[in-house]
Amino acid sequence: AGCTTLAVGDTHRPDELEADAHAPDLSHLRFAVTADGITVRAA
């Protein structure tokens, strides 16, 4: 549907996942709610 995908976790290697971005766990990410929606940034 054209959405950006994010893989979070360490049970698979990043090259095994079809995601636009990867993070080992949620502690590496910061989420913010804005008028335009939710943004995700590296911590």
HTML snippet that shows the backbone in 3Dmol.js (N, CA, C, O; Angstrom):
<script src="https://3Dmol.org/build/3Dmol-min.js"></script>
<div id="view" style="width:600px;height:400px;position:relative"></div>
<script>
const pdb = `
ATOM      1  N   ALA A   1       0.823  -1.200   0.000  1.00  0.00           N
ATOM      2  CA  ALA A   1       0.000   0.000   0.000  1.00  0.00           C
ATOM      3  C   ALA A   1       0.855   1.246   0.000  1.00  0.00           C
ATOM      4  O   ALA A   1       0.337   2.350   0.170  1.00  0.00           O
ATOM      5  N   GLY A   2       2.162   1.092  -0.188  1.00  0.00           N
ATOM      6  CA  GLY A   2       3.027   2.255  -0.250  1.00  0.00           C
ATOM      7  C   GLY A   2       3.506   2.759   1.095  1.00  0.00           C
ATOM      8  O   GLY A   2       4.117   3.826   1.163  1.00  0.00           O
ATOM      9  N   CYS A   3       3.251   2.032   2.162  1.00  0.00           N
ATOM     10  CA  CYS A   3       3.691   2.453   3.492  1.00  0.00           C
ATOM     11  C   CYS A   3       5.140   2.047   3.734  1.00  0.00           C
ATOM     12  O   CYS A   3       5.601   1.018   3.239  1.00  0.00           O
ATOM     13  N   THR A   4       5.841   2.858   4.490  1.00  0.00           N
ATOM     14  CA  THR A   4       7.192   2.517   4.913  1.00  0.00           C
ATOM     15  C   THR A   4       7.096   1.448   5.993  1.00  0.00           C
ATOM     16  O   THR A   4       6.232   1.520   6.867  1.00  0.00           O
ATOM     17  N   THR A   5       7.985   0.454   5.935  1.00  0.00           N
ATOM     18  CA  THR A   5       7.957  -0.619   6.923  1.00  0.00           C
ATOM     19  C   THR A   5       9.210  -0.588   7.789  1.00  0.00           C
ATOM     20  O   THR A   5      10.291  -0.214   7.334  1.00  0.00           O
ATOM     21  N   LEU A   6       9.041  -0.987   9.042  1.00  0.00           N
ATOM     22  CA  LEU A   6      10.128  -1.007  10.012  1.00  0.00           C
ATOM     23  C   LEU A   6      10.152  -2.375  10.674  1.00  0.00           C
ATOM     24  O   LEU A   6       9.136  -2.825  11.203  1.00  0.00           O
ATOM     25  N   ALA A   7      11.288  -3.034  10.650  1.00  0.00           N
ATOM     26  CA  ALA A   7      11.462  -4.311  11.343  1.00  0.00           C
ATOM     27  C   ALA A   7      12.159  -4.049  12.670  1.00  0.00           C
ATOM     28  O   ALA A   7      13.192  -3.381  12.717  1.00  0.00           O
ATOM     29  N   VAL A   8      11.584  -4.583  13.755  1.00  0.00           N
ATOM     30  CA  VAL A   8      12.162  -4.417  15.080  1.00  0.00           C
ATOM     31  C   VAL A   8      12.361  -5.803  15.685  1.00  0.00           C
ATOM     32  O   VAL A   8      11.421  -6.593  15.770  1.00  0.00           O
ATOM     33  N   GLY A   9      13.583  -6.089  16.099  1.00  0.00           N
ATOM     34  CA  GLY A   9      13.854  -7.369  16.740  1.00  0.00           C
ATOM     35  C   GLY A   9      15.167  -7.957  16.302  1.00  0.00           C
ATOM     36  O   GLY A   9      15.839  -7.442  15.409  1.00  0.00           O
ATOM     37  N   ASP A  10      15.521  -9.060  16.957  1.00  0.00           N
ATOM     38  CA  ASP A  10      16.810  -9.665  16.645  1.00  0.00           C
ATOM     39  C   ASP A  10      16.717 -11.169  16.397  1.00  0.00           C
ATOM     40  O   ASP A  10      17.718 -11.876  16.509  1.00  0.00           O
ATOM     41  N   THR A  11      15.535 -11.660  16.063  1.00  0.00           N
ATOM     42  CA  THR A  11      15.402 -13.089  15.789  1.00  0.00           C
ATOM     43  C   THR A  11      15.773 -13.438  14.355  1.00  0.00           C
ATOM     44  O   THR A  11      15.984 -14.607  14.034  1.00  0.00           O
ATOM     45  N   HIS A  12      15.854 -12.425  13.490  1.00  0.00           N
ATOM     46  CA  HIS A  12      16.243 -12.629  12.094  1.00  0.00           C
ATOM     47  C   HIS A  12      17.298 -11.594  11.720  1.00  0.00           C
ATOM     48  O   HIS A  12      17.346 -10.513  12.306  1.00  0.00           O
ATOM     49  N   ARG A  13      18.127 -11.916  10.763  1.00  0.00           N
ATOM     50  CA  ARG A  13      19.088 -10.936  10.240  1.00  0.00           C
ATOM     51  C   ARG A  13      18.314  -9.894   9.425  1.00  0.00           C
ATOM     52  O   ARG A  13      17.326 -10.237   8.775  1.00  0.00           O
ATOM     53  N   PRO A  14      18.743  -8.637   9.448  1.00  0.00           N
ATOM     54  CA  PRO A  14      18.048  -7.599   8.682  1.00  0.00           C
ATOM     55  C   PRO A  14      17.902  -7.934   7.199  1.00  0.00           C
ATOM     56  O   PRO A  14      16.893  -7.579   6.590  1.00  0.00           O
ATOM     57  N   ASP A  15      18.894  -8.615   6.602  1.00  0.00           N
ATOM     58  CA  ASP A  15      18.789  -8.927   5.175  1.00  0.00           C
ATOM     59  C   ASP A  15      17.752 -10.017   4.891  1.00  0.00           C
ATOM     60  O   ASP A  15      17.416 -10.254   3.731  1.00  0.00           O
ATOM     61  N   GLU A  16      17.241 -10.682   5.932  1.00  0.00           N
ATOM     62  CA  GLU A  16      16.192 -11.681   5.760  1.00  0.00           C
ATOM     63  C   GLU A  16      14.800 -11.056   5.785  1.00  0.00           C
ATOM     64  O   GLU A  16      13.817 -11.716   5.450  1.00  0.00           O
ATOM     65  N   LEU A  17      14.716  -9.804   6.175  1.00  0.00           N
ATOM     66  CA  LEU A  17      13.426  -9.130   6.326  1.00  0.00           C
ATOM     67  C   LEU A  17      13.221  -8.119   5.209  1.00  0.00           C
ATOM     68  O   LEU A  17      14.150  -7.415   4.813  1.00  0.00           O
ATOM     69  N   GLU A  18      12.023  -8.056   4.718  1.00  0.00           N
ATOM     70  CA  GLU A  18      11.695  -7.081   3.673  1.00  0.00           C
ATOM     71  C   GLU A  18      11.147  -5.823   4.333  1.00  0.00           C
ATOM     72  O   GLU A  18       9.937  -5.599   4.360  1.00  0.00           O
ATOM     73  N   ALA A  19      12.045  -5.012   4.861  1.00  0.00           N
ATOM     74  CA  ALA A  19      11.651  -3.781   5.536  1.00  0.00           C
ATOM     75  C   ALA A  19      12.511  -2.636   5.025  1.00  0.00           C
ATOM     76  O   ALA A  19      13.632  -2.836   4.558  1.00  0.00           O
ATOM     77  N   ASP A  20      11.962  -1.432   5.125  1.00  0.00           N
ATOM     78  CA  ASP A  20      12.698  -0.242   4.691  1.00  0.00           C
ATOM     79  C   ASP A  20      13.764   0.162   5.707  1.00  0.00           C
ATOM     80  O   ASP A  20      14.780   0.757   5.349  1.00  0.00           O
ATOM     81  N   ALA A  21      13.524  -0.166   6.978  1.00  0.00           N
ATOM     82  CA  ALA A  21      14.464   0.180   8.045  1.00  0.00           C
ATOM     83  C   ALA A  21      14.427  -0.915   9.101  1.00  0.00           C
ATOM     84  O   ALA A  21      13.463  -1.676   9.193  1.00  0.00           O
ATOM     85  N   HIS A  22      15.493  -0.985   9.898  1.00  0.00           N
ATOM     86  CA  HIS A  22      15.613  -2.018  10.927  1.00  0.00           C
ATOM     87  C   HIS A  22      16.120  -1.410  12.227  1.00  0.00           C
ATOM     88  O   HIS A  22      16.916  -0.472  12.216  1.00  0.00           O
ATOM     89  N   ALA A  23      15.651  -1.954  13.345  1.00  0.00           N
ATOM     90  CA  ALA A  23      16.148  -1.568  14.667  1.00  0.00           C
ATOM     91  C   ALA A  23      16.218  -2.829  15.521  1.00  0.00           C
ATOM     92  O   ALA A  23      15.335  -3.681  15.432  1.00  0.00           O
ATOM     93  N   PRO A  24      17.254  -2.960  16.347  1.00  0.00           N
ATOM     94  CA  PRO A  24      17.371  -4.162  17.161  1.00  0.00           C
ATOM     95  C   PRO A  24      16.274  -4.287  18.220  1.00  0.00           C
ATOM     96  O   PRO A  24      15.856  -5.397  18.550  1.00  0.00           O
ATOM     97  N   ASP A  25      15.803  -3.150  18.757  1.00  0.00           N
ATOM     98  CA  ASP A  25      14.693  -3.158  19.713  1.00  0.00           C
ATOM     99  C   ASP A  25      14.136  -1.738  19.828  1.00  0.00           C
ATOM    100  O   ASP A  25      14.700  -0.795  19.271  1.00  0.00           O
ATOM    101  N   LEU A  26      13.030  -1.595  20.552  1.00  0.00           N
ATOM    102  CA  LEU A  26      12.356  -0.295  20.626  1.00  0.00           C
ATOM    103  C   LEU A  26      13.163   0.775  21.354  1.00  0.00           C
ATOM    104  O   LEU A  26      12.884   1.963  21.195  1.00  0.00           O
ATOM    105  N   SER A  27      14.151   0.386  22.145  1.00  0.00           N
ATOM    106  CA  SER A  27      14.968   1.392  22.835  1.00  0.00           C
ATOM    107  C   SER A  27      15.793   2.220  21.852  1.00  0.00           C
ATOM    108  O   SER A  27      16.304   3.280  22.213  1.00  0.00           O
ATOM    109  N   HIS A  28      15.925   1.750  20.630  1.00  0.00           N
ATOM    110  CA  HIS A  28      16.675   2.468  19.597  1.00  0.00           C
ATOM    111  C   HIS A  28      15.797   3.441  18.808  1.00  0.00           C
ATOM    112  O   HIS A  28      16.266   4.071  17.861  1.00  0.00           O
ATOM    113  N   LEU A  29      14.519   3.567  19.197  1.00  0.00           N
ATOM    114  CA  LEU A  29      13.574   4.396  18.449  1.00  0.00           C
ATOM    115  C   LEU A  29      12.889   5.396  19.363  1.00  0.00           C
ATOM    116  O   LEU A  29      12.748   5.166  20.564  1.00  0.00           O
ATOM    117  N   ARG A  30      12.467   6.503  18.782  1.00  0.00           N
ATOM    118  CA  ARG A  30      11.660   7.503  19.475  1.00  0.00           C
ATOM    119  C   ARG A  30      10.428   7.775  18.614  1.00  0.00           C
ATOM    120  O   ARG A  30      10.533   7.955  17.401  1.00  0.00           O
ATOM    121  N   PHE A  31       9.260   7.801  19.257  1.00  0.00           N
ATOM    122  CA  PHE A  31       8.002   8.028  18.569  1.00  0.00           C
ATOM    123  C   PHE A  31       7.446   9.381  18.988  1.00  0.00           C
ATOM    124  O   PHE A  31       7.549   9.765  20.154  1.00  0.00           O
ATOM    125  N   ALA A  32       6.858  10.103  18.043  1.00  0.00           N
ATOM    126  CA  ALA A  32       6.246  11.394  18.344  1.00  0.00           C
ATOM    127  C   ALA A  32       4.930  11.499  17.592  1.00  0.00           C
ATOM    128  O   ALA A  32       4.851  11.174  16.407  1.00  0.00           O
ATOM    129  N   VAL A  33       3.902  11.953  18.288  1.00  0.00           N
ATOM    130  CA  VAL A  33       2.599  12.179  17.670  1.00  0.00           C
ATOM    131  C   VAL A  33       2.532  13.639  17.256  1.00  0.00           C
ATOM    132  O   VAL A  33       2.732  14.532  18.079  1.00  0.00           O
ATOM    133  N   THR A  34       2.251  13.884  15.983  1.00  0.00           N
ATOM    134  CA  THR A  34       2.143  15.248  15.460  1.00  0.00           C
ATOM    135  C   THR A  34       0.800  15.401  14.758  1.00  0.00           C
ATOM    136  O   THR A  34       0.042  14.438  14.638  1.00  0.00           O
ATOM    137  N   ALA A  35       0.516  16.584  14.308  1.00  0.00           N
ATOM    138  CA  ALA A  35      -0.722  16.828  13.567  1.00  0.00           C
ATOM    139  C   ALA A  35      -0.767  16.020  12.273  1.00  0.00           C
ATOM    140  O   ALA A  35      -1.846  15.710  11.767  1.00  0.00           O
ATOM    141  N   ASP A  36       0.403  15.679  11.741  1.00  0.00           N
ATOM    142  CA  ASP A  36       0.476  14.916  10.495  1.00  0.00           C
ATOM    143  C   ASP A  36       0.471  13.409  10.714  1.00  0.00           C
ATOM    144  O   ASP A  36       0.421  12.651   9.744  1.00  0.00           O
ATOM    145  N   GLY A  37       0.521  12.957  11.960  1.00  0.00           N
ATOM    146  CA  GLY A  37       0.540  11.526  12.251  1.00  0.00           C
ATOM    147  C   GLY A  37       1.650  11.189  13.227  1.00  0.00           C
ATOM    148  O   GLY A  37       2.067  12.030  14.024  1.00  0.00           O
ATOM    149  N   ILE A  38       2.118   9.971  13.161  1.00  0.00           N
ATOM    150  CA  ILE A  38       3.178   9.506  14.053  1.00  0.00           C
ATOM    151  C   ILE A  38       4.492   9.473  13.291  1.00  0.00           C
ATOM    152  O   ILE A  38       4.561   8.966  12.171  1.00  0.00           O
ATOM    153  N   THR A  39       5.529  10.017  13.904  1.00  0.00           N
ATOM    154  CA  THR A  39       6.860   9.946  13.300  1.00  0.00           C
ATOM    155  C   THR A  39       7.737   9.047  14.160  1.00  0.00           C
ATOM    156  O   THR A  39       7.589   8.995  15.380  1.00  0.00           O
ATOM    157  N   VAL A  40       8.640   8.350  13.511  1.00  0.00           N
ATOM    158  CA  VAL A  40       9.578   7.462  14.190  1.00  0.00           C
ATOM    159  C   VAL A  40      10.976   7.918  13.826  1.00  0.00           C
ATOM    160  O   VAL A  40      11.294   8.110  12.652  1.00  0.00           O
ATOM    161  N   ARG A  41      11.816   8.091  14.848  1.00  0.00           N
ATOM    162  CA  ARG A  41      13.194   8.524  14.627  1.00  0.00           C
ATOM    163  C   ARG A  41      14.135   7.629  15.414  1.00  0.00           C
ATOM    164  O   ARG A  41      13.739   6.998  16.394  1.00  0.00           O
ATOM    165  N   ALA A  42      15.366   7.583  14.981  1.00  0.00           N
ATOM    166  CA  ALA A  42      16.390   6.866  15.738  1.00  0.00           C
ATOM    167  C   ALA A  42      16.633   7.590  17.051  1.00  0.00           C
ATOM    168  O   ALA A  42      16.602   8.819  17.107  1.00  0.00           O
ATOM    169  N   ALA A  43      16.874   6.826  18.100  1.00  0.00           N
ATOM    170  CA  ALA A  43      17.108   7.421  19.424  1.00  0.00           C
ATOM    171  C   ALA A  43      18.490   8.039  19.492  1.00  0.00           C
ATOM    172  O   ALA A  43      18.870   8.588  20.526  1.00  0.00           O
TER     173      ALA A  43
END
`;
const viewer = $3Dmol.createViewer("view");
viewer.addModel(pdb, "pdb");
viewer.setStyle({}, {cartoon: {color: "spectrum"}});
viewer.zoomTo();
viewer.render();
</script>
